[in-house]
């Protein structure tokens, strides 16, 4: 790991910038930020022996991945409500190319959720780890018949006072909420959240196409883990999945592990939405990075076998997907390029939660969250805020 005060110069890389690809270029990093971008053999003027040089010949420099929906990893879960738990997650993620993430809660008792949020408010991001950029509140305002792995006994109707209390406890860190919009018919709850800057995502919902369309009028702009815990496409009601295809105001999260959504469906989704509106996520739980065995999610026992995490009744319980493996799965599809992967795994998640001025692309002045990958997306270096976090 390179100490924080040391500068880094990446040379001879194929640079994926916002508006173009530089076939052979360099990036100069200082004080955790991208200070200059260079073409060809052009060097920064202040290159001296204190600068750490990375020769990235035959590698692609792309922005770090942003995982907007991850419950846990490395034996830890956001709901553990400890600094150590968030440390365990943040220290593992650079290996899979994730440089920032939303720590995601699950439906639980209000007190349990409060503890997790208070912990997130206090959490000090540490150098060399993925940055916790906020919280994704998944539940408890969801639909019981579409609970999936959300514990049904703690599901409640949308409650603005309760949300305001939680947002205060989180120190304003709730960036995304997953809710069932059919339980907010007038849209008052949704409108308040959107006006306060929260990204409202419809998920664990029984809404049909009309219900989702109405929700977008109120301000819903995302769908949670597309295809899972929502209505699929039927010829008389194209459901929430059809809404994702038809309504351009919606972006949609996607778990591209080939388990939650079949590879053929991934292709169908991509054909209909393109990379402009897909957000790659992992929805990973605490077993990510650990061997098969018995774990828990939201207080429920989970068995992990052959890459699949399920509750006792066989319901999928999050994933153990690594972000770069999801990206690789998408890269196998027809007409998907590395440029498209950058859009789905970095640009879109940053734009969706309003942090594109800091993250999501390789651009002057932005946080130095950079991956050096080969053409198959194998990760050779991960740089988190100007520090080499994985090599």
C-alpha positions as CSV (number, residue, x, y, z in Angstrom):
1,X,0.0,0.0,0.0
2,X,1.3,3.5,-0.9
3,X,1.2,6.0,1.9
4,X,-1.4,8.6,1.5
5,X,1.0,11.5,1.1
6,X,2.9,9.9,-1.7
7,X,2.0,10.7,-5.3
8,X,1.3,8.1,-8.0
9,X,1.9,8.2,-11.7
10,X,0.2,5.6,-13.9
11,X,1.8,5.4,-17.3
12,X,1.2,3.5,-20.6
13,X,-2.4,2.8,-19.8
14,X,-5.5,2.8,-22.1
15,X,-7.5,5.5,-20.4
16,X,-11.3,5.4,-20.3
17,X,-12.3,9.0,-19.8
18,X,-15.8,10.5,-19.8
19,X,-15.8,11.5,-23.5
20,X,-13.0,9.4,-25.1
21,X,-10.5,6.6,-24.8
22,X,-6.8,7.6,-24.9
23,X,-5.0,4.5,-26.3
24,X,-1.7,5.3,-24.4
25,X,-1.8,7.8,-21.5
26,X,-1.0,8.6,-17.9
27,X,-2.7,9.7,-14.8
28,X,-1.0,11.8,-12.1
29,X,-2.5,11.4,-8.6
30,X,-1.7,13.6,-5.6
31,X,-3.6,14.3,-2.4
32,X,-6.1,11.5,-3.1
33,X,-7.3,13.2,-6.3
34,X,-6.6,13.1,-10.1
35,X,-4.4,16.1,-10.7
36,X,-3.5,15.6,-14.4
37,X,-4.2,13.4,-17.4
38,X,-1.6,12.8,-20.0
39,X,-1.4,11.5,-23.6
40,X,1.4,9.4,-25.0
41,X,4.8,9.9,-23.4
42,X,3.8,13.3,-21.9
43,X,4.9,13.4,-18.2
44,X,3.7,15.5,-15.3
45,X,6.1,18.5,-14.7
46,X,6.6,17.6,-11.0
47,X,7.7,13.9,-11.5
48,X,10.5,13.2,-9.0
49,X,11.9,10.2,-7.0
50,X,9.1,10.5,-4.4
51,X,6.4,9.6,-7.0
52,X,5.3,5.9,-7.2
53,X,5.2,4.9,-10.8
54,X,3.0,2.2,-12.1
55,X,3.7,0.9,-15.6
56,X,0.2,-0.1,-17.0
57,X,1.3,-1.4,-20.4
58,X,-1.5,-3.5,-21.9
59,X,-3.9,-2.5,-19.1
60,X,-7.0,-0.4,-19.1
61,X,-7.5,2.4,-16.6
62,X,-11.2,2.6,-15.6
63,X,-13.0,4.3,-12.7
64,X,-13.5,2.3,-9.6
65,X,-16.8,0.4,-9.2
66,X,-19.5,1.7,-6.9
67,X,-21.7,-0.9,-5.2
68,X,-25.0,0.8,-4.3
69,X,-26.4,-2.3,-2.7
70,X,-24.3,-4.5,-0.4
71,X,-25.3,-6.0,3.0
72,X,-22.0,-7.6,3.9
73,X,-18.9,-9.5,3.1
74,X,-15.9,-11.1,4.9
75,X,-18.1,-12.5,7.7
76,X,-19.6,-9.0,8.5
77,X,-22.9,-7.4,7.9
78,X,-24.1,-3.7,8.0
79,X,-26.7,-4.8,10.6
80,X,-23.9,-6.0,13.0
81,X,-23.7,-2.2,13.8
82,X,-20.0,-2.1,14.7
83,X,-17.1,-0.3,13.3
84,X,-15.3,-3.6,12.9
85,X,-18.0,-5.0,10.7
86,X,-17.9,-2.0,8.3
87,X,-14.0,-2.3,8.3
88,X,-14.2,-5.9,7.3
89,X,-16.5,-5.1,4.4
90,X,-14.5,-2.0,3.3
91,X,-11.1,-3.9,3.4
92,X,-12.3,-6.8,1.2
93,X,-14.0,-4.8,-1.5
94,X,-10.9,-3.4,-3.3
95,X,-10.0,-6.9,-4.4
96,X,-13.2,-7.0,-6.6
97,X,-12.7,-3.5,-7.9
98,X,-15.2,-1.8,-5.6
99,X,-13.8,1.5,-4.4
100,X,-17.0,2.9,-2.7
101,X,-20.3,1.4,-1.5
102,X,-23.6,2.0,0.2
103,X,-23.8,-0.1,3.4
104,X,-27.2,-1.7,3.1
105,X,-29.6,-2.5,5.9
106,X,-32.4,-5.1,5.9
107,X,-36.0,-5.1,7.3
108,X,-35.7,-5.5,11.1
109,X,-37.0,-3.9,14.3
110,X,-36.8,-0.1,14.3
111,X,-34.3,-0.3,17.2
112,X,-32.1,-2.7,15.3
113,X,-32.1,-0.5,12.2
114,X,-31.4,2.6,14.4
115,X,-28.3,0.9,15.8
116,X,-27.0,0.2,12.3
117,X,-27.6,3.7,11.2
118,X,-26.0,5.3,14.2
119,X,-23.0,3.1,13.6
120,X,-22.8,4.3,9.9
121,X,-23.0,7.9,11.1
122,X,-20.0,7.5,13.3
123,X,-18.0,5.3,10.9
124,X,-14.6,6.8,10.0
125,X,-13.6,5.8,6.4
126,X,-10.0,4.7,6.5
127,X,-7.2,5.1,3.9
128,X,-6.7,2.2,1.6
129,X,-10.2,0.8,2.0
130,X,-13.3,1.1,-0.1
131,X,-15.2,4.2,1.0
132,X,-18.6,3.9,2.7
133,X,-20.4,6.8,0.9
134,X,-23.7,6.3,2.6
135,X,-26.5,3.9,3.4
136,X,-29.1,2.0,1.3
137,X,-32.1,1.5,3.5
138,X,-33.7,-1.7,2.1
139,X,-37.1,-2.0,3.8
140,X,-38.9,-2.1,6.1
141,X,-41.5,-0.2,4.0
142,X,-42.0,-3.1,1.5
143,X,-44.8,-5.5,0.4
144,X,-45.1,-8.7,2.5
145,X,-46.1,-10.8,-0.5
146,X,-42.8,-9.8,-2.2
147,X,-40.7,-10.0,1.0
148,X,-38.0,-12.4,-0.5
149,X,-35.4,-12.6,2.3
150,X,-36.8,-9.5,4.2
151,X,-38.2,-10.8,7.5
152,X,-42.0,-10.4,7.2
153,X,-42.7,-9.7,10.8
154,X,-40.9,-6.4,10.8
155,X,-42.4,-5.0,7.5
156,X,-44.4,-1.8,8.1
157,X,-46.2,0.8,6.1
158,X,-44.3,4.0,5.0
159,X,-44.0,6.3,8.0
160,X,-42.4,9.7,7.4
161,X,-41.7,10.4,11.0
162,X,-39.9,7.1,11.4
163,X,-37.9,7.8,8.3
164,X,-36.9,11.3,9.5
165,X,-35.8,9.9,12.8
166,X,-33.6,7.3,11.0
167,X,-32.2,9.9,8.6
168,X,-31.2,12.0,11.6
169,X,-29.6,9.0,13.4
170,X,-27.6,8.2,10.2
171,X,-26.2,11.8,10.1
172,X,-28.0,12.3,6.7
173,X,-26.2,9.2,5.2
174,X,-29.3,7.5,3.8
175,X,-28.8,8.0,0.1
176,X,-31.1,5.3,-1.3
177,X,-34.3,3.7,0.1
178,X,-36.0,0.6,-1.3
179,X,-39.8,0.6,-0.7
180,X,-43.0,-0.7,-2.2
181,X,-44.6,2.4,-3.8
182,X,-48.2,0.9,-3.8
183,X,-48.2,1.6,0.0
184,X,-47.9,5.4,-0.7
185,X,-50.8,5.9,-3.0
186,X,-50.8,9.7,-2.8
187,X,-47.0,9.8,-3.1
188,X,-46.5,12.1,-0.1
189,X,-43.8,9.9,1.4
190,X,-42.0,9.5,-1.9
191,X,-42.2,13.2,-2.7
192,X,-40.7,14.2,0.7
193,X,-37.8,11.8,0.3
194,X,-37.0,12.9,-3.2
195,X,-37.2,16.6,-2.2
196,X,-34.7,15.9,0.6
197,X,-32.3,14.3,-1.9
198,X,-32.9,10.6,-1.3
199,X,-32.9,8.2,-4.3
200,X,-36.2,6.3,-4.0
201,X,-36.1,2.8,-5.5
202,X,-39.2,0.6,-6.0
203,X,-38.5,-2.9,-4.8
204,X,-40.0,-5.8,-2.9
205,X,-43.1,-4.5,-4.6
206,X,-46.3,-6.0,-6.0
207,X,-47.0,-3.0,-8.2
208,X,-47.9,-3.6,-11.9
209,X,-46.9,-1.4,-14.8
210,X,-49.5,1.3,-14.0
211,X,-48.4,1.4,-10.3
212,X,-44.7,1.8,-11.2
213,X,-45.6,4.4,-13.8
214,X,-47.6,6.4,-11.2
215,X,-44.7,6.0,-8.8
216,X,-42.3,7.6,-11.3
217,X,-44.6,10.7,-11.4
218,X,-44.1,11.0,-7.6
219,X,-40.4,10.7,-8.0
220,X,-39.3,7.1,-8.0
221,X,-36.3,6.8,-10.4
222,X,-34.9,3.3,-9.7
223,X,-35.9,-0.3,-9.4
224,X,-34.2,-2.5,-6.8
225,X,-32.5,-5.8,-8.0
226,X,-34.5,-5.9,-11.3
227,X,-36.6,-9.1,-11.8
228,X,-36.2,-10.2,-8.1
229,X,-39.1,-9.6,-5.7
230,X,-41.2,-7.8,-8.3
231,X,-43.7,-8.7,-11.0
232,X,-42.2,-10.0,-14.2
233,X,-43.5,-9.5,-17.8
234,X,-46.9,-10.9,-18.6
235,X,-48.8,-10.2,-21.8
236,X,-51.6,-8.4,-20.0
237,X,-49.5,-6.5,-17.5
238,X,-45.9,-6.0,-18.3
239,X,-45.2,-5.4,-14.6
240,X,-42.2,-3.8,-12.9
241,X,-39.8,-5.5,-15.3
242,X,-41.7,-4.2,-18.3
243,X,-41.7,-0.7,-16.7
244,X,-37.9,-0.8,-16.5
245,X,-37.9,-1.5,-20.3
246,X,-40.5,1.1,-21.2
247,X,-39.9,4.1,-18.8
248,X,-36.8,6.1,-19.6
249,X,-37.0,7.9,-16.2
250,X,-36.0,4.6,-14.5
251,X,-32.6,3.1,-13.8
252,X,-32.5,-0.4,-12.5
253,X,-30.1,-2.3,-10.2
254,X,-29.1,-5.7,-11.6
255,X,-27.4,-8.7,-9.8
256,X,-25.5,-10.2,-12.7
257,X,-24.5,-13.5,-11.1
258,X,-26.3,-15.7,-13.5
259,X,-28.3,-17.1,-10.5
260,X,-30.7,-14.2,-9.6
261,X,-31.2,-13.5,-13.3
262,X,-30.5,-16.1,-16.0
263,X,-27.8,-15.1,-18.5
264,X,-30.5,-15.0,-21.3
265,X,-32.5,-12.6,-19.3
266,X,-29.4,-10.4,-18.7
267,X,-29.1,-10.2,-22.5
268,X,-32.8,-9.4,-22.9
269,X,-32.5,-6.7,-20.2
270,X,-29.4,-5.2,-21.9
271,X,-31.1,-5.3,-25.3
272,X,-34.0,-3.3,-23.9
273,X,-32.3,-0.9,-21.5
274,X,-28.7,-0.5,-22.8
275,X,-25.9,0.5,-20.5
276,X,-27.4,3.9,-19.9
277,X,-29.9,2.8,-17.4
278,X,-28.5,-0.4,-15.7
279,X,-26.7,-0.2,-12.4
280,X,-24.6,-3.3,-11.5
281,X,-24.8,-4.3,-7.8
282,X,-23.9,-7.4,-5.8
283,X,-26.6,-7.4,-3.0
284,X,-23.9,-9.5,-1.3
285,X,-24.3,-10.9,2.3
286,X,-21.7,-11.7,4.9
287,X,-20.6,-15.0,3.3
288,X,-19.0,-13.2,0.4
289,X,-15.3,-14.0,0.4
290,X,-15.8,-17.0,2.7
291,X,-16.3,-20.8,2.2
292,X,-19.6,-22.5,1.7
293,X,-21.5,-23.1,5.0
294,X,-24.2,-21.8,7.3
295,X,-24.6,-18.0,7.8
296,X,-27.4,-15.5,8.6
297,X,-29.1,-12.6,7.0
298,X,-31.5,-10.3,9.0
299,X,-31.6,-12.9,11.8
300,X,-32.5,-15.7,9.5
301,X,-30.4,-18.8,8.8
302,X,-28.8,-18.9,5.3
303,X,-27.1,-21.8,3.6
304,X,-24.4,-21.1,1.0
305,X,-23.6,-23.7,-1.5
306,X,-22.0,-23.5,-5.0
307,X,-22.2,-19.7,-5.2
308,X,-25.9,-19.6,-4.1
309,X,-27.2,-18.2,-0.8
310,X,-30.7,-19.4,0.3
311,X,-33.0,-19.3,3.3
312,X,-34.3,-22.6,4.7
313,X,-37.3,-22.5,2.3
314,X,-35.1,-22.1,-0.7
315,X,-35.7,-18.3,-1.1
316,X,-32.6,-16.5,-2.5
317,X,-31.0,-14.6,0.3
318,X,-28.7,-12.0,-1.3
319,X,-25.6,-13.1,-3.1
320,X,-21.9,-13.8,-2.6
321,X,-21.2,-12.1,-5.9
322,X,-18.0,-10.1,-6.4
323,X,-18.5,-6.9,-8.4
324,X,-15.9,-7.7,-11.0
325,X,-17.4,-11.1,-11.6
326,X,-20.8,-9.5,-12.2
327,X,-19.0,-7.1,-14.7
328,X,-17.4,-10.1,-16.4
329,X,-20.7,-11.8,-16.7
330,X,-22.1,-8.7,-18.5
331,X,-19.0,-8.4,-20.7
332,X,-19.8,-11.9,-22.1
333,X,-23.1,-10.6,-23.5
334,X,-23.5,-9.5,-27.1
335,X,-22.6,-5.9,-27.8
336,X,-21.2,-5.1,-24.4
337,X,-17.8,-3.4,-24.2
338,X,-15.6,-2.2,-21.4
339,X,-17.0,1.3,-22.0
340,X,-20.5,-0.1,-21.3
341,X,-19.3,-1.8,-18.1
342,X,-17.8,1.5,-16.9
343,X,-21.3,3.1,-17.4
344,X,-23.1,0.4,-15.6
345,X,-20.7,-0.1,-12.7
346,X,-19.3,3.4,-12.1
347,X,-21.0,6.2,-14.0
348,X,-24.7,5.3,-13.4
349,X,-24.4,4.5,-9.6
350,X,-22.6,7.8,-9.1
351,X,-25.2,9.8,-11.0
352,X,-28.1,8.1,-9.4
353,X,-27.1,9.1,-5.9
354,X,-25.7,12.6,-6.9
355,X,-22.0,12.1,-6.4
356,X,-20.9,12.2,-10.0
357,X,-19.0,15.5,-9.3
358,X,-16.7,13.4,-7.0
359,X,-16.7,9.9,-8.3
360,X,-17.7,7.6,-11.2
361,X,-15.3,8.7,-13.9
362,X,-11.6,9.5,-14.5
363,X,-11.7,13.2,-14.6
364,X,-9.6,16.1,-13.3
365,X,-10.2,16.9,-9.6
366,X,-12.2,13.8,-8.9
367,X,-11.3,11.3,-6.2
368,X,-8.6,9.0,-7.5
369,X,-10.7,5.8,-7.5
370,X,-9.1,3.9,-10.3
371,X,-8.8,0.3,-11.5
372,X,-6.2,-1.2,-13.8
373,X,-7.7,-4.2,-15.5
374,X,-6.9,-6.4,-18.5
375,X,-9.3,-6.8,-21.4
376,X,-11.2,-9.6,-19.5
377,X,-11.6,-7.3,-16.4
378,X,-9.1,-9.2,-14.2
379,X,-8.1,-6.6,-11.6
380,X,-4.3,-5.9,-11.5
381,X,-4.5,-2.7,-9.3
382,X,-7.2,-1.0,-7.3
383,X,-6.6,2.6,-6.2
384,X,-9.0,4.0,-3.5
385,X,-8.7,7.7,-3.0
386,X,-5.1,7.8,-4.2
387,X,-3.9,4.7,-2.3
388,X,-3.0,1.4,-3.8
389,X,-5.5,-0.9,-2.0
390,X,-5.1,-4.1,-4.0
391,X,-2.4,-5.3,-6.3
